[in-house]
Amino acid sequence: MSALAEALKAEITRLARKEVKAQTEATRNAVKQYRHDIAKLKRTIANQQKQIDFMKGRERKRIAEGPEAADDAMNGQVRWSARSVRSQRKRLGLSAEDFGRLIGVSPQTVYNWEQGVSRAREAQFAAFRELRDIGRREANRRLEALDEE
């Protein structure tokens, strides 16, 4: 009878485990889904934080450029920014030395403009505005003309 009791006890244990597993499966699946949702929310928050940091940086730069930049933009004039100097130079495919020669300044001055350390004077700014309307070929022609002189 001892074997019968042990067999009965083993069967009851097996059925109890099966029942517990069936009842906890729904909870287990819900926890799994909640963890997935939490991870997704964390990724969303991280992305939004990056966007907020980016926007704060842009706002700081806008404020650092000062009210002159906003006034120029409102009057339809060309704005001055360190980023625009670099983008114009890169668009023309020129080194800082060549870009400076076209405007009439040293390469160090171009570097300072690009870093936001200094701003162009009015005569230099006029030359910079002229460069906005030319392409790579015209820039190279002007450099060749400067070399010949």
C-alpha positions as a Markdown table, in Angstrom:
| # | Residue | x | y | z |
|---|---|---|---|---|
| 1 | Met | 0.0 | 0.0 | 0.0 |
| 2 | Ser | 2.9 | 2.2 | 0.4 |
| 3 | Ala | 3.5 | 2.1 | -3.4 |
| 4 | Leu | -0.1 | 3.0 | -4.0 |
| 5 | Ala | 0.2 | 6.0 | -1.6 |
| 6 | Glu | 3.4 | 7.1 | -3.3 |
| 7 | Ala | 1.8 | 6.8 | -6.7 |
| 8 | Leu | -1.2 | 8.7 | -5.5 |
| 9 | Lys | 1.0 | 11.4 | -4.0 |
| 10 | Ala | 3.0 | 11.7 | -7.2 |
| 11 | Glu | -0.1 | 12.0 | -9.3 |
| 12 | Ile | -1.6 | 14.7 | -7.0 |
| 13 | Thr | 1.6 | 16.6 | -7.1 |
| 14 | Arg | 1.7 | 16.4 | -10.9 |
| 15 | Leu | -1.9 | 17.6 | -11.3 |
| 16 | Ala | -1.3 | 20.4 | -8.8 |
| 17 | Arg | 1.7 | 21.6 | -10.7 |
| 18 | Lys | -0.2 | 21.4 | -14.0 |
| 19 | Glu | -3.1 | 23.4 | -12.5 |
| 20 | Val | -0.8 | 26.1 | -11.0 |
| 21 | Lys | 1.0 | 26.4 | -14.3 |
| 22 | Ala | -2.2 | 26.8 | -16.2 |
| 23 | Gln | -3.4 | 29.5 | -13.8 |
| 24 | Thr | -0.1 | 31.4 | -13.8 |
| 25 | Glu | 0.4 | 31.2 | -17.5 |
| 26 | Ala | -1.8 | 34.2 | -18.2 |
| 27 | Thr | 0.0 | 36.3 | -15.5 |
| 28 | Arg | 3.3 | 35.2 | -16.9 |
| 29 | Asn | 2.3 | 36.3 | -20.4 |
| 30 | Ala | 1.0 | 39.6 | -19.1 |
| 31 | Val | 4.3 | 40.3 | -17.3 |
| 32 | Lys | 6.2 | 39.5 | -20.5 |
| 33 | Gln | 4.0 | 42.0 | -22.4 |
| 34 | Tyr | 4.4 | 44.7 | -19.7 |
| 35 | Arg | 8.2 | 44.3 | -19.8 |
| 36 | His | 8.1 | 44.7 | -23.6 |
| 37 | Asp | 6.0 | 47.8 | -23.3 |
| 38 | Ile | 8.2 | 49.3 | -20.6 |
| 39 | Ala | 11.3 | 48.7 | -22.8 |
| 40 | Lys | 9.5 | 50.4 | -25.7 |
| 41 | Leu | 8.6 | 53.4 | -23.5 |
| 42 | Lys | 12.1 | 53.7 | -22.3 |
| 43 | Arg | 13.4 | 53.8 | -25.9 |
| 44 | Thr | 10.8 | 56.4 | -26.7 |
| 45 | Ile | 11.8 | 58.5 | -23.7 |
| 46 | Ala | 15.5 | 58.3 | -24.7 |
| 47 | Asn | 14.7 | 59.4 | -28.2 |
| 48 | Gln | 12.6 | 62.3 | -27.0 |
| 49 | Gln | 15.4 | 63.3 | -24.6 |
| 50 | Lys | 17.8 | 63.4 | -27.5 |
| 51 | Gln | 15.4 | 65.6 | -29.5 |
| 52 | Ile | 15.0 | 67.9 | -26.5 |
| 53 | Asp | 18.8 | 68.2 | -26.0 |
| 54 | Phe | 19.2 | 68.9 | -29.7 |
| 55 | Met | 16.5 | 71.6 | -29.6 |
| 56 | Lys | 18.1 | 73.2 | -26.5 |
| 57 | Gly | 21.4 | 73.3 | -28.3 |
| 58 | Arg | 19.9 | 75.0 | -31.3 |
| 59 | Glu | 18.2 | 77.5 | -29.0 |
| 60 | Arg | 21.5 | 78.2 | -27.3 |
| 61 | Lys | 23.1 | 78.8 | -30.6 |
| 62 | Arg | 20.3 | 81.1 | -31.8 |
| 63 | Ile | 20.6 | 83.1 | -28.6 |
| 64 | Ala | 24.4 | 83.2 | -28.9 |
| 65 | Glu | 24.1 | 84.6 | -32.4 |
| 66 | Gly | 22.4 | 87.6 | -30.9 |
| 67 | Pro | 19.5 | 89.8 | -32.0 |
| 68 | Glu | 21.5 | 91.0 | -35.1 |
| 69 | Ala | 21.0 | 87.6 | -36.8 |
| 70 | Ala | 17.2 | 87.8 | -36.2 |
| 71 | Asp | 17.1 | 91.4 | -37.4 |
| 72 | Asp | 19.0 | 90.5 | -40.6 |
| 73 | Ala | 16.7 | 87.6 | -41.3 |
| 74 | Met | 13.7 | 89.8 | -40.9 |
| 75 | Asn | 15.1 | 92.4 | -43.3 |
| 76 | Gly | 15.7 | 89.8 | -46.0 |
| 77 | Gln | 19.5 | 90.1 | -45.6 |
| 78 | Val | 22.0 | 87.3 | -45.4 |
| 79 | Arg | 22.5 | 86.0 | -41.9 |
| 80 | Trp | 25.9 | 85.4 | -40.5 |
| 81 | Ser | 26.6 | 82.2 | -38.7 |
| 82 | Ala | 29.6 | 80.0 | -38.2 |
| 83 | Arg | 27.7 | 77.0 | -39.7 |
| 84 | Ser | 26.9 | 79.0 | -42.9 |
| 85 | Val | 30.6 | 79.8 | -43.4 |
| 86 | Arg | 31.6 | 76.2 | -43.1 |
| 87 | Ser | 28.7 | 75.0 | -45.3 |
| 88 | Gln | 29.6 | 77.5 | -48.0 |
| 89 | Arg | 33.2 | 76.5 | -48.0 |
| 90 | Lys | 32.3 | 72.8 | -48.1 |
| 91 | Arg | 29.7 | 73.4 | -50.9 |
| 92 | Leu | 32.5 | 75.0 | -53.0 |
| 93 | Gly | 34.9 | 72.2 | -52.1 |
| 94 | Leu | 37.5 | 74.7 | -50.9 |
| 95 | Ser | 40.1 | 74.6 | -48.2 |
| 96 | Ala | 40.1 | 77.3 | -45.6 |
| 97 | Glu | 43.2 | 78.8 | -47.3 |
| 98 | Asp | 41.5 | 79.0 | -50.7 |
| 99 | Phe | 38.2 | 80.2 | -49.3 |
| 100 | Gly | 40.1 | 82.9 | -47.4 |
| 101 | Arg | 42.0 | 83.9 | -50.6 |
| 102 | Leu | 38.6 | 84.4 | -52.4 |
| 103 | Ile | 37.3 | 86.6 | -49.6 |
| 104 | Gly | 40.6 | 88.3 | -48.9 |
| 105 | Val | 41.4 | 87.0 | -45.5 |
| 106 | Ser | 43.8 | 84.5 | -43.9 |
| 107 | Pro | 43.0 | 80.8 | -43.4 |
| 108 | Gln | 43.1 | 81.5 | -39.6 |
| 109 | Thr | 40.4 | 84.1 | -40.0 |
| 110 | Val | 38.2 | 81.6 | -41.9 |
| 111 | Tyr | 38.9 | 79.1 | -39.1 |
| 112 | Asn | 37.9 | 81.6 | -36.4 |
| 113 | Trp | 34.7 | 82.4 | -38.3 |
| 114 | Glu | 33.8 | 78.7 | -38.5 |
| 115 | Gln | 34.4 | 78.2 | -34.8 |
| 116 | Gly | 32.3 | 81.3 | -34.0 |
| 117 | Val | 35.2 | 83.1 | -32.4 |
| 118 | Ser | 34.9 | 86.1 | -34.6 |
| 119 | Arg | 32.6 | 87.7 | -37.3 |
| 120 | Ala | 33.4 | 89.2 | -40.7 |
| 121 | Arg | 33.6 | 92.9 | -41.1 |
| 122 | Glu | 31.3 | 94.6 | -43.5 |
| 123 | Ala | 33.6 | 94.4 | -46.5 |
| 124 | Gln | 34.4 | 90.8 | -45.8 |
| 125 | Phe | 30.8 | 90.0 | -45.3 |
| 126 | Ala | 30.0 | 91.5 | -48.7 |
| 127 | Ala | 32.6 | 89.2 | -50.3 |
| 128 | Phe | 31.1 | 86.3 | -48.5 |
| 129 | Arg | 27.6 | 87.2 | -49.8 |
| 130 | Glu | 29.0 | 87.2 | -53.4 |
| 131 | Leu | 30.3 | 83.7 | -52.9 |
| 132 | Arg | 26.9 | 82.4 | -52.1 |
| 133 | Asp | 25.8 | 82.9 | -55.7 |
| 134 | Ile | 28.7 | 81.0 | -57.4 |
| 135 | Gly | 29.5 | 77.4 | -57.9 |
| 136 | Arg | 32.6 | 75.3 | -57.8 |
| 137 | Arg | 33.7 | 76.0 | -61.3 |
| 138 | Glu | 33.4 | 79.8 | -60.8 |
| 139 | Ala | 35.3 | 79.6 | -57.5 |
| 140 | Asn | 38.1 | 77.6 | -59.2 |
| 141 | Arg | 38.2 | 80.2 | -62.0 |
| 142 | Arg | 38.5 | 83.0 | -59.5 |
| 143 | Leu | 41.3 | 81.2 | -57.7 |
| 144 | Glu | 43.2 | 80.6 | -60.9 |
| 145 | Ala | 42.8 | 84.3 | -61.7 |
| 146 | Leu | 44.2 | 85.1 | -58.3 |
| 147 | Asp | 47.2 | 82.8 | -58.9 |
| 148 | Glu | 48.0 | 84.5 | -62.2 |
| 149 | Glu | 48.1 | 87.9 | -60.5 |
